[in-house]
């Protein structure tokens, strides 16, 4: 079991979100925290039909991810902005988790990323509402990393402000 679980919020191939999730795991490691990583690309192709609702807990390929989320103490969601919100696959993933035990009284941090100038602000707002509904305490510091392709290259943050925001968020999440 990992103390903190980082979730890449998309299943897109070769996504910047996954690179950012890996980067965040390294930031946690530098702070002495063992972190796990969930890549939504690892979801079973049919999980939206075979792991939700009346099929909850019945998909052998989805259940290890479900259990990992259930047993994590804290989460970090790397949230790309898609169409003014977050990816539907992330919402479907959340819907497949054990409710309310996966999220109730747990803590999480959110990082928004976008190619545009909003940094995923709406996506973070929407996801915060859902997580709060599920009983999760969301850290107030939610970096919104706009124009991400310009500021994150070859797996490294190029923008000193973005670096400072992420490092500060890691410390606040550890203390949270």
C-alpha positions as CSV (number, residue, x, y, z in Angstrom):
1,X,0.0,0.0,0.0
2,X,1.2,3.5,-0.9
3,X,0.9,6.5,1.4
4,X,-0.1,8.6,-1.6
5,X,-1.5,7.5,-4.9
6,X,-1.0,9.7,-8.0
7,X,-3.7,9.3,-10.7
8,X,-3.1,10.3,-14.3
9,X,-6.5,11.7,-15.3
10,X,-6.5,10.6,-18.9
11,X,-6.1,7.4,-20.9
12,X,-4.6,9.2,-23.9
13,X,-1.5,7.7,-25.3
14,X,1.8,9.6,-24.6
15,X,0.0,12.2,-22.6
16,X,1.6,15.2,-20.9
17,X,-0.6,14.3,-18.0
18,X,1.2,11.0,-17.5
19,X,4.6,12.7,-17.8
20,X,3.4,15.2,-15.1
21,X,2.1,12.3,-12.9
22,X,5.6,10.7,-13.1
23,X,7.2,14.0,-12.3
24,X,4.9,14.4,-9.3
25,X,5.8,10.9,-8.0
26,X,9.5,12.0,-8.2
27,X,8.7,15.1,-6.2
28,X,7.0,13.0,-3.5
29,X,10.0,10.6,-3.5
30,X,12.4,13.5,-2.9
31,X,10.2,14.4,0.1
32,X,10.6,10.9,1.5
33,X,7.1,9.7,0.5
34,X,6.4,6.4,-1.2
35,X,3.9,7.0,-3.9
36,X,2.0,4.8,-6.3
37,X,0.9,5.7,-9.8
38,X,-2.3,4.8,-11.6
39,X,-2.4,5.3,-15.3
40,X,-5.9,5.2,-16.7
41,X,-4.5,3.7,-19.9
42,X,-4.3,0.5,-17.7
43,X,-8.1,0.3,-17.4
44,X,-9.8,-2.7,-19.0
45,X,-11.3,-1.6,-22.3
46,X,-14.8,-2.7,-21.3
47,X,-14.7,-1.5,-17.7
48,X,-17.5,1.1,-18.2
49,X,-19.8,-1.8,-18.9
50,X,-18.2,-4.7,-16.9
51,X,-17.2,-3.0,-13.6
52,X,-19.9,-0.4,-12.8
53,X,-23.4,-0.5,-11.2
54,X,-24.7,-4.1,-10.9
55,X,-21.2,-5.3,-12.0
56,X,-19.4,-3.5,-9.2
57,X,-16.5,-5.7,-7.9
58,X,-17.0,-8.3,-10.6
59,X,-14.3,-7.2,-13.1
60,X,-11.1,-9.1,-12.2
61,X,-8.9,-6.7,-14.3
62,X,-10.4,-3.6,-12.7
63,X,-10.5,-4.8,-9.1
64,X,-6.8,-4.4,-8.4
65,X,-7.1,-0.7,-9.3
66,X,-10.3,-0.4,-7.3
67,X,-8.5,-2.0,-4.3
68,X,-5.5,0.2,-4.6
69,X,-7.7,3.3,-4.5
70,X,-9.7,2.0,-1.6
71,X,-6.6,1.4,0.5
72,X,-4.7,4.6,-0.3
73,X,-4.6,7.3,2.4
74,X,-4.2,10.3,0.1
75,X,-4.6,11.0,-3.6
76,X,-3.2,13.4,-6.2
77,X,-5.1,13.8,-9.4
78,X,-3.3,15.2,-12.4
79,X,-6.2,16.7,-14.3
80,X,-6.0,17.7,-18.0
81,X,-8.7,20.0,-19.3
82,X,-10.9,18.4,-22.0
83,X,-13.8,20.4,-23.4
84,X,-14.0,22.8,-20.5
85,X,-13.9,20.0,-17.8
86,X,-11.9,16.9,-17.1
87,X,-11.8,13.7,-19.2
88,X,-14.9,11.5,-19.1
89,X,-12.7,8.4,-18.5
90,X,-11.7,9.9,-15.1
91,X,-15.4,10.3,-14.1
92,X,-16.1,6.8,-15.2
93,X,-13.1,5.5,-13.2
94,X,-14.4,7.3,-10.1
95,X,-17.9,5.8,-10.7
96,X,-16.4,2.3,-10.7
97,X,-14.8,2.7,-7.3
98,X,-16.3,1.6,-4.0
99,X,-18.6,4.3,-2.8
100,X,-18.4,5.9,-0.3
101,X,-15.4,4.1,1.3
102,X,-12.8,4.9,-1.4
103,X,-13.1,8.6,-0.7
104,X,-14.8,9.3,2.6
105,X,-12.7,11.3,5.0
106,X,-9.6,11.0,2.8
107,X,-7.5,13.8,1.5
108,X,-6.3,14.7,-2.0
109,X,-4.6,17.3,-4.1
110,X,-5.4,18.4,-7.6
111,X,-3.1,19.7,-10.4
112,X,-4.7,21.2,-13.5
113,X,-2.9,21.2,-16.8
114,X,-4.0,22.7,-20.1
115,X,-2.7,23.7,-23.5
116,X,-4.6,26.9,-23.2
117,X,-4.6,29.8,-20.8
118,X,-7.0,28.5,-18.1
119,X,-4.7,25.8,-16.6
120,X,-7.7,23.5,-16.2
121,X,-9.5,25.8,-13.7
122,X,-13.0,24.6,-14.7
123,X,-11.9,21.0,-14.7
124,X,-10.5,21.4,-11.1
125,X,-13.7,23.0,-10.0
126,X,-15.9,20.2,-11.4
127,X,-13.7,17.5,-9.9
128,X,-13.5,19.3,-6.5
129,X,-17.4,19.3,-6.4
130,X,-17.5,15.5,-7.1
131,X,-14.8,14.7,-4.6
132,X,-16.4,16.9,-1.9
133,X,-19.7,15.1,-2.6
134,X,-17.9,11.8,-2.0
135,X,-16.6,13.1,1.3
136,X,-13.0,13.9,0.3
137,X,-11.1,16.8,1.7
138,X,-9.4,18.6,-1.2
139,X,-6.3,20.7,-0.6
140,X,-7.0,24.3,-1.3
141,X,-3.8,24.9,-3.3
142,X,-4.6,23.6,-6.8
143,X,-1.9,24.6,-9.3
144,X,-3.4,25.5,-12.7
145,X,-0.6,25.0,-15.2
146,X,-1.5,26.8,-18.4
147,X,0.3,26.4,-21.7
148,X,1.8,23.2,-20.3
149,X,3.7,22.3,-23.5
150,X,5.6,25.5,-23.2
151,X,6.5,25.1,-19.5
152,X,7.1,21.3,-19.3
153,X,9.6,19.8,-21.6
154,X,11.5,16.5,-21.5
155,X,9.9,15.6,-18.2
156,X,11.0,18.8,-16.5
157,X,9.2,21.9,-15.4
158,X,10.7,24.9,-17.2
159,X,8.7,27.6,-15.3
160,X,10.1,28.5,-11.8
161,X,6.6,29.5,-10.6
162,X,5.1,26.2,-11.6
163,X,8.0,24.4,-9.9
164,X,7.4,26.4,-6.7
165,X,3.7,25.8,-6.8
166,X,4.2,22.0,-7.1
167,X,6.8,21.8,-4.4
168,X,4.7,23.8,-2.1
169,X,1.7,21.6,-2.8
170,X,3.7,18.5,-2.1
171,X,4.7,19.8,1.3
172,X,1.1,20.9,2.1
173,X,-0.3,17.5,1.1
174,X,2.2,15.7,3.3
175,X,1.2,17.9,6.2
176,X,-2.6,17.7,5.3
